[in-house]
Amino acid sequence: MKHLAAYLLLGLAGNTSPSASDITEVLESVGIEADEDRLEKLLSELKGKDINELIAEGSNKLASVPSGGAGGAPAAGGAAAGGAAAEEKEEEKEEEKEESDDDMGFGLFD
């Protein structure tokens, strides 16, 4: 990922085909050692491709990935679940009553 980030930074700065030494220089400027094998693989896969097209293509792919929120927990079934929910509500009410006694008759703004 760090190699790709350096590649993209160089591309956005105007270097349309960054070399391995360019990427290594960027990484070393922030104290990161470049991995030569990964760097060569990255450059071979990106050779001849336009950075802006890659970013647009990646954005489209990323937009199609579900990002959660709709799944939720499975619904509980049967009367046992209803009984457990009722017990929970009763416990919550009891806790609320106990908490309200903690002020010992004094209000917050009295």
Backbone torsions as a table, in degrees:
resi	resn	phi	psi	omega
1	MET	NA	-40.0	-179.3
2	LYS	-64.7	-33.8	179.0
3	HIS	-68.3	-42.0	178.2
4	LEU	-64.6	-41.0	179.3
5	ALA	-61.7	-43.0	178.6
6	ALA	-64.8	-40.8	178.0
7	TYR	-59.8	-46.3	-179.5
8	LEU	-66.5	-39.3	177.1
9	LEU	-60.7	-44.3	178.4
10	LEU	-64.1	-40.5	179.3
11	GLY	-64.7	-41.6	179.5
12	LEU	-70.5	-22.9	177.9
13	ALA	-83.4	-3.6	176.0
14	GLY	114.9	-8.9	178.1
15	ASN	-84.7	99.5	-172.8
16	THR	-73.3	-19.9	175.8
17	SER	-140.6	79.7	-178.7
18	PRO	-62.6	140.6	177.9
19	SER	-91.8	172.4	178.2
20	ALA	-61.7	-38.5	-179.5
21	SER	-69.0	-34.5	177.1
22	ASP	-63.0	-46.1	-178.9
23	ILE	-66.5	-42.6	178.1
24	THR	-60.1	-40.7	179.6
25	GLU	-63.5	-42.6	178.6
26	VAL	-63.2	-46.3	-178.7
27	LEU	-64.0	-43.0	-179.8
28	GLU	-67.2	-25.7	179.6
29	SER	-66.1	-20.5	177.8
30	VAL	-113.3	15.3	174.2
31	GLY	81.7	24.8	179.5
32	ILE	-112.1	133.6	178.4
33	GLU	-87.6	129.9	-179.2
34	ALA	-78.8	141.3	175.3
35	ASP	-94.5	111.5	-173.5
36	GLU	-60.3	-39.6	-178.7
37	ASP	-64.2	-47.0	179.7
38	ARG	-66.4	-36.8	-179.6
39	LEU	-64.7	-44.5	179.0
40	GLU	-65.6	-38.6	177.9
41	LYS	-63.8	-44.3	178.6
42	LEU	-59.3	-48.2	-178.1
43	LEU	-64.1	-36.6	179.1
44	SER	-68.4	-35.1	180.0
45	GLU	-75.9	-28.0	-177.8
46	LEU	-97.2	-1.8	-176.8
47	LYS	-59.1	124.1	177.4
48	GLY	81.5	6.1	-178.9
49	LYS	-104.2	147.1	179.7
50	ASP	-85.3	130.8	-177.4
51	ILE	-60.6	-44.0	-178.3
52	ASN	-63.2	-37.8	177.6
53	GLU	-67.2	-39.4	178.5
54	LEU	-63.5	-41.8	179.4
55	ILE	-64.6	-44.2	179.2
56	ALA	-63.4	-42.5	179.6
57	GLU	-63.9	-42.9	178.9
58	GLY	-65.8	-38.0	178.7
59	SER	-63.6	-41.1	177.9
60	ASN	-63.3	-42.4	179.1
61	LYS	-66.1	-41.1	-179.2
62	LEU	-65.6	-35.7	-179.5
63	ALA	-66.3	-25.5	-178.2
64	SER	-87.0	-4.5	-179.5
65	VAL	-84.5	127.6	177.7
66	PRO	-64.8	140.0	-176.4
67	SER	-119.6	27.9	171.6
68	GLY	80.8	-178.1	177.7
69	GLY	98.9	-27.4	-175.2
70	ALA	-96.5	-17.1	-174.0
71	GLY	-70.3	-63.1	-179.1
72	GLY	69.3	180.0	179.5
73	ALA	-85.0	150.5	178.1
74	PRO	-67.3	149.6	-178.7
75	ALA	-70.3	139.7	176.9
76	ALA	-78.8	146.3	-176.2
77	GLY	-116.5	158.1	171.6
78	GLY	81.6	177.2	-177.5
79	ALA	-73.2	-27.5	-179.2
80	ALA	-60.8	-39.7	179.8
81	ALA	-68.2	-39.6	178.6
82	GLY	-64.3	-39.4	178.6
83	GLY	-66.0	-39.1	179.7
84	ALA	-66.5	-38.3	179.8
85	ALA	-66.8	-39.9	179.2
86	ALA	-65.1	-41.1	178.1
87	GLU	-62.8	-40.8	179.3
88	GLU	-61.3	-42.9	179.8
89	LYS	-63.1	-40.7	179.1
90	GLU	-64.2	-41.2	179.2
91	GLU	-63.7	-40.3	179.1
92	GLU	-62.6	-41.8	179.7
93	LYS	-63.3	-42.0	179.2
94	GLU	-62.9	-41.0	178.9
95	GLU	-63.5	-40.6	179.4
96	GLU	-61.5	-41.9	179.0
97	LYS	-62.9	-43.7	-179.9
98	GLU	-63.1	-41.2	-179.4
99	GLU	-65.7	-34.7	-178.2
100	SER	-69.9	-22.1	177.7
101	ASP	-77.4	-12.4	-176.3
102	ASP	-67.2	-21.4	-176.8
103	ASP	-79.0	-8.1	176.5
104	MET	53.1	35.9	175.1
105	GLY	91.2	-4.5	179.7
106	PHE	-104.1	134.0	176.5
107	GLY	-87.8	167.4	-179.0
108	LEU	-64.5	-34.7	-176.1
109	PHE	-112.2	18.4	-179.9
110	ASP	-81.2	NA	NA
